[in-house]
Amino acid sequence: MKRYYVYILKCADGSYYTGITGNLEQRLRIHESGENIGCYTYSRRPLTLVYYDYFT
């Protein structure tokens, strides 16, 4: 059964971002690297993971 994660990031500007992914470590690396210039978190780095949980 596939595992999915819901996560919350705190951005440098004090805002929060919530996402869902199948690979949490990879997704966090993408957020931190700024790989996607159109992403909400792109200009709000550095980011802190404040919560995550998983479900099937």
Secondary structure, DSSP 8 states (H G I E B T S, - for coil): ---EEEEEEEETTS-EEEEEES-HHHHHHHHHHT--TTSTTGGG-SEEEEEEEEE-
